[in-house]
Amino acid sequence: MGKRVAILHYAGPPIVGGVEITIYHHARLLSARGHTVHVIAGRGEAFHPRVVFHPIPEVDSRHPEVVKVGRALAQGNVPPAFYSLRDRIAGRLRALLSPMDVTIVHNAMTLHKNMPLTAALRQLADEGVTRFIAWCHDFAWQDELYIPDMHPGYPWDLLRTPWPGVTYVVVSQHRRHMLARLLELPEEDIAVVTPGVDVAAFLKLEPETQRLVKRLSLLDAEPLLVLPARITRRKNIEMAIRVTAALRPLMPRPILIVTGPPGPHNPTNIAYLNALRDVRHTLGVDDHVHFLYEYGEGDAPLHVTDAMMSDLYQLADVLLFPSRREGFGIPVLEAGLARLPIFASDIPPIEESAGELAFRFDPEGDPEMIALSIARHLEGNAQYRMRKRVLREFTWERIIEEKVEPLLANTHLRD
């Protein structure tokens, strides 16, 4: 059952900033997963068709009345305008937040950029209008730049005392240590939810590539092996399948993708494809070896375009190229450009193009030895291990599913 979720900050998308980027990804992905999402901000505008945007100018840290009150507060004075602005903001927010199951507030509960907003939120928290999650990026009471603006008493103390019933979230373990000291809370009472990366946007993946990535769970591959070849016997694809099978005991989830269709000039290539399917099934790697030719829309075969091929090189961890014969072997050059480690047949064209820069093997050799070489290389490669850590822990999709949704369900996170 989807939750009704409000996300509140001084500014929202398309304003550029770390918090605003987080709001964008949280909102779009939570709405895609069936939650009803409303974003409330002082600046920004509607940014997604499934997300409702509510502009409230007084929520902005740069609103003229907020700035004027902030100047007085910085001097230790609480002007009458503070209280009237607090109550006005509380009235606007009360109507919007009352229907919400949970409201995520970014920074306003620990940062002083709009103290009337902070005080209004405390009133609403005390009233139990909604369940609040305080998403804390910055802490006014622990920042040398801001401490001169802090003074004992109300409203400044709101930023250094824990609010009853509020769930606190920080973006790193370092921030957790800081907030625990500030609020005098046990660290395990504060959840850590990091920002993430949008893999498809960062790598500029084609829509068809994104569909394949999702359908075949390619981001979960450890490692992802790419074999750019038409399905013909000289490409020795059965060796690549056997290597993939031999990798299974050595690495978490090896996946092999063969990018091309059956060769068009020899009618026996369809029989070869069927034989490869039999090898795949016999070795128990049906879910680990994919002929992309088979994944078109409906009954149509998939044509992997040049743009998609570039995507697949970016996504892959290894070029596996076990051909018995090649005129030259262009994929070796493409893999080099994509910074992929190259495991290829020890045949003259590969020796010419890559030489000792490729890991060369006998195309009729032992697949277990080839698999062991791949595993040893990747396990000793910091770039590979970091890439897999990012894909396992730091994509926005994983963060939403494994961290944010449990918070919405009021399941406390300790890590």
C-alpha positions in Angstrom: 0.0 0.0 0.0 1.5 3.3 -1.1 2.1 6.1 1.4 1.2 9.7 1.1 4.5 11.4 1.3 5.4 15.1 1.6 9.0 16.4 1.0 9.8 19.9 2.3 12.8 22.1 1.7 13.6 25.8 1.3 13.9 25.1 -2.5 13.0 22.2 -4.8 13.9 21.1 -8.3 14.8 22.4 -10.8 16.9 24.5 -8.5 20.4 23.0 -8.6 21.9 21.7 -5.4 22.7 18.5 -3.5 19.5 18.6 -1.5 17.4 19.4 -4.5 18.9 16.5 -6.5 18.1 14.2 -3.6 14.5 15.5 -3.6 14.2 14.9 -7.3 15.3 11.3 -7.3 13.4 10.5 -4.1 10.2 12.0 -5.5 10.4 10.4 -9.0 11.3 6.9 -7.7 8.8 6.9 -4.8 6.0 7.9 -7.1 7.1 5.2 -9.6 6.8 2.7 -6.8 3.2 3.6 -6.0 3.5 6.3 -3.4 1.7 9.6 -3.6 4.4 12.3 -3.4 4.0 16.1 -2.8 6.9 18.5 -2.8 6.6 21.7 -0.8 9.2 24.4 -1.3 9.7 28.1 -1.3 11.4 28.1 -4.7 11.2 25.7 -7.6 8.4 24.4 -9.9 6.6 21.3 -11.0 9.3 18.9 -12.2 7.6 15.5 -12.7 4.2 14.5 -14.0 3.5 12.2 -11.0 4.7 14.6 -8.3 2.5 17.4 -7.0 4.4 20.6 -6.3 3.2 23.2 -3.8 5.0 26.6 -3.8 4.9 28.4 -0.4 7.1 31.6 -0.8 7.6 32.0 3.0 9.3 28.6 3.1 12.2 30.0 1.0 15.3 30.9 3.0 15.7 33.9 0.7 12.1 35.3 1.2 12.4 39.0 2.1 10.5 38.6 5.4 12.6 35.6 6.3 15.9 37.4 5.6 14.8 40.4 7.7 13.8 38.2 10.7 17.1 36.3 10.2 19.1 39.4 10.6 17.5 40.2 13.9 17.9 36.6 15.1 21.6 36.7 14.3 21.9 39.6 16.8 20.1 37.6 19.5 16.8 39.4 19.1 13.4 37.7 18.4 11.3 40.4 16.7 7.5 40.3 16.7 7.6 39.5 13.0 9.2 36.1 13.8 6.0 35.0 15.6 3.6 36.2 13.0 5.6 34.6 10.2 5.9 31.4 12.2 2.1 31.2 12.6 1.5 32.1 9.0 3.8 29.3 7.8 2.3 26.8 10.3 -1.2 27.6 9.0 -0.2 27.0 5.4 1.6 23.8 6.2 -1.0 22.4 8.5 -3.5 22.1 5.7 -1.0 20.5 3.4 0.5 18.1 5.8 -2.5 16.8 7.7 -3.4 14.3 5.0 0.2 13.0 4.8 1.3 9.7 6.3 4.9 11.0 6.6 6.7 14.3 5.9 10.4 14.4 5.1 11.9 17.8 6.0 15.4 18.6 4.6 17.7 20.6 6.9 15.1 22.9 8.5 15.2 21.0 11.8 19.0 21.5 12.3 19.9 24.5 10.1 18.9 28.2 10.8 18.3 29.4 7.3 14.5 29.9 8.0 13.9 29.9 11.7 10.2 30.8 11.4 9.8 27.7 9.3 11.7 25.6 11.9 9.5 26.9 14.7 6.3 26.3 12.7 7.4 22.7 12.1 8.0 22.2 15.8 4.4 23.4 16.5 3.1 20.9 13.9 5.2 18.1 15.3 3.9 18.8 18.8 0.3 18.7 17.4 1.0 15.4 15.7 -0.2 16.7 12.4 2.0 14.2 10.5 4.9 11.9 11.2 8.1 13.8 10.5 11.5 12.5 9.2 14.2 15.1 9.7 16.7 14.7 6.9 19.8 16.4 8.3 22.6 17.5 6.0 24.0 20.5 7.9 24.0 21.6 11.6 24.1 25.3 12.5 25.3 24.6 16.1 28.3 22.7 14.8 29.4 24.9 11.9 32.1 27.6 12.8 30.5 29.8 10.1 27.1 29.8 11.8 27.8 29.5 15.5 28.1 33.3 15.9 24.5 33.5 14.8 23.4 31.0 17.5 22.2 32.1 20.9 20.8 30.3 24.0 17.1 29.9 24.2 14.1 29.8 21.9 14.1 29.5 18.9 17.8 28.7 18.5 17.6 25.7 20.8 15.2 24.0 18.5 18.2 23.2 16.3 20.2 21.4 19.0 17.5 19.4 20.9 15.8 16.2 19.7 12.2 16.6 18.8 9.8 14.0 20.3 8.4 11.5 17.7 10.8 12.7 14.9 13.0 10.2 13.0 16.4 11.6 12.3 18.3 10.8 9.1 21.8 11.8 8.1 23.7 11.3 4.8 26.9 9.7 6.2 28.4 8.0 9.2 30.5 11.1 9.8 27.3 13.2 10.0 25.8 10.6 12.3 28.6 11.0 14.8 28.1 14.8 14.6 24.4 14.7 15.1 24.5 12.2 17.9 26.8 14.6 19.8 24.7 17.6 19.0 21.4 16.0 20.1 22.9 13.8 22.8 21.2 10.8 21.1 22.6 7.2 20.7 24.0 6.8 17.3 21.8 3.8 16.6 18.8 6.1 16.9 19.9 8.0 13.8 19.5 6.4 10.4 22.2 6.8 7.7 20.8 7.2 4.1 23.4 8.3 1.6 22.8 10.1 -1.7 23.1 8.0 -4.8 23.9 8.0 -8.5 21.6 7.7 -11.5 23.4 5.1 -13.6 21.3 5.6 -16.7 21.6 9.4 -16.7 25.3 9.4 -15.8 26.2 6.9 -18.6 23.6 8.4 -21.0 22.2 5.0 -21.7 19.8 4.6 -24.7 16.2 3.8 -23.8 16.5 0.3 -25.3 19.7 -0.3 -23.3 17.8 0.7 -20.1 15.1 -1.8 -21.0 17.7 -4.5 -21.3 19.5 -3.5 -18.1 16.2 -3.8 -16.2 15.0 -7.0 -17.9 18.2 -8.9 -17.5 19.3 -7.3 -14.2 22.6 -6.4 -15.7 23.5 -4.0 -12.9 23.5 -7.0 -10.6 26.1 -8.9 -12.6 29.4 -9.6 -10.9 31.1 -9.5 -13.4 29.4 -8.6 -16.6 31.1 -10.2 -19.6 30.5 -8.8 -23.1 31.1 -10.8 -26.3 30.5 -8.5 -29.3 30.0 -11.0 -32.1 27.6 -12.5 -34.5 26.6 -16.1 -33.7 28.9 -18.1 -36.0 31.0 -21.1 -35.2 34.3 -19.4 -35.6 33.5 -17.1 -32.7 33.8 -20.0 -30.4 30.9 -18.8 -28.2 30.6 -22.2 -26.5 34.0 -21.4 -24.8 32.6 -18.2 -23.5 29.6 -20.1 -22.0 31.9 -22.6 -20.4 34.0 -19.8 -18.9 30.9 -18.2 -17.5 29.9 -21.5 -15.9 33.3 -21.9 -14.4 33.1 -18.4 -12.9 30.0 -19.2 -10.9 31.9 -20.7 -8.0 34.4 -17.9 -8.1 32.4 -14.7 -8.3 29.0 -13.6 -7.1 26.9 -13.5 -10.3 28.7 -13.7 -13.6 26.6 -12.8 -16.6 27.6 -13.1 -20.3 25.9 -11.1 -23.0 26.4 -12.0 -26.7 25.5 -9.0 -28.7 25.0 -10.2 -32.3 22.4 -12.2 -34.2 23.1 -15.5 -36.0 25.4 -14.8 -39.0 23.3 -14.1 -42.1 25.4 -16.0 -44.7 25.4 -19.5 -43.4 22.1 -21.4 -42.8 23.7 -23.7 -40.2 24.1 -20.7 -37.8 20.6 -21.2 -36.5 21.6 -24.8 -35.7 24.7 -23.4 -34.0 22.5 -21.1 -31.9 20.4 -24.1 -30.8 23.5 -26.0 -29.9 24.7 -23.0 -27.8 21.3 -23.0 -26.0 21.8 -26.7 -25.2 25.3 -26.0 -23.9 23.9 -23.2 -21.7 21.2 -25.4 -20.3 23.5 -28.4 -19.7 25.9 -26.2 -17.7 23.0 -24.7 -15.7 23.6 -21.1 -16.8 20.4 -20.3 -18.5 20.0 -17.2 -16.3 23.7 -16.2 -16.8 24.1 -16.3 -20.6 22.0 -14.0 -22.8 21.8 -13.8 -26.6 20.6 -10.2 -27.0 19.2 -11.1 -30.4 16.4 -12.9 -28.5 15.2 -9.8 -26.5 13.5 -7.6 -29.1 10.0 -6.3 -28.6 7.3 -8.9 -29.2 8.5 -11.5 -31.7 11.0 -9.2 -33.4 14.7 -9.8 -33.0 16.7 -7.2 -31.2 19.1 -5.1 -33.3 21.9 -3.8 -31.1 22.7 -0.3 -32.5 26.1 1.3 -32.4 24.8 3.6 -29.6 23.6 0.6 -27.6 26.9 -1.2 -28.2 28.7 1.8 -26.7 26.4 1.5 -23.7 27.2 -2.1 -23.3 30.9 -1.5 -23.3 30.4 1.1 -20.5 28.4 -1.3 -18.5 30.6 -4.3 -19.0 33.5 -5.4 -16.7 35.4 -7.6 -19.2 35.6 -8.2 -22.9 35.6 -12.0 -23.4 36.6 -12.7 -27.0 37.4 -16.4 -27.6 37.4 -16.4 -31.4 39.2 -19.2 -33.3 39.8 -16.9 -36.3 39.6 -13.1 -36.9 40.6 -10.9 -39.8 41.4 -8.2 -37.3 39.1 -8.1 -34.2 37.7 -4.6 -33.9 36.1 -5.3 -30.4 39.6 -5.4 -28.9 40.1 -1.8 -29.9 36.6 -0.8 -28.7 37.3 -2.5 -25.4 40.6 -0.7 -25.0 38.8 2.7 -25.6 36.3 1.7 -23.0 39.0 0.8 -20.5 37.9 -2.8 -20.3 40.2 -5.6 -19.4 40.6 -7.8 -22.5 40.5 -11.6 -22.3 40.9 -12.9 -25.8 42.2 -15.8 -27.9 45.9 -16.0 -28.5 45.7 -15.6 -32.3 47.8 -13.4 -34.5 45.4 -10.5 -35.0 44.9 -10.1 -31.3 48.7 -10.2 -30.8 49.1 -7.5 -33.4 46.5 -5.1 -32.0 46.8 -5.7 -28.2 50.0 -7.7 -27.6 50.8 -8.1 -24.0 48.1 -5.6 -23.1 45.5 -8.3 -23.4 45.1 -11.5 -21.4 45.5 -14.1 -24.2 44.5 -17.7 -23.9 44.3 -20.8 -26.1 40.8 -20.8 -27.7 40.7 -24.6 -27.2 42.1 -24.4 -23.7 40.7 -25.0 -20.2 37.7 -22.7 -19.4 38.3 -23.1 -15.7 41.8 -21.6 -16.0 40.5 -18.7 -18.0 37.8 -18.2 -15.4 40.3 -18.2 -12.6 42.4 -15.6 -14.5 39.4 -13.4 -14.9 38.4 -13.7 -11.2 42.0 -13.1 -9.9 42.3 -10.0 -12.1 39.0 -8.5 -11.1 39.5 -9.2 -7.4 42.7 -7.3 -7.5 41.3 -4.4 -9.4 40.3 -1.5 -7.2 38.4 0.2 -10.0 36.2 -2.9 -10.5 35.6 -3.4 -6.8 34.6 0.3 -6.4 32.3 0.1 -9.4 30.5 -2.9 -8.0 30.2 -1.2 -4.6 28.5 1.7 -6.2 26.1 -0.5 -8.1 25.4 -2.6 -5.0 24.9 0.2 -2.5 24.7 3.6 -4.1 22.2 3.7 -7.0 19.1 5.7 -6.3 16.9 2.7 -6.9 18.7 0.6 -4.3 18.6 3.4 -1.8 14.9 4.0 -2.2 14.1 0.3 -2.0 16.4 -0.7 0.8 16.6 2.5 2.9 13.9 5.1 2.2 10.9 2.8 2.0 11.6 1.1 5.3 11.7 4.6 6.9 8.3 5.4 5.4 7.0 2.2 6.8 8.4 3.3 10.2 11.0 0.5 10.2 14.0 1.8 12.1 17.3 1.5 10.2 20.5 1.0 12.3 23.0 1.1 9.4 
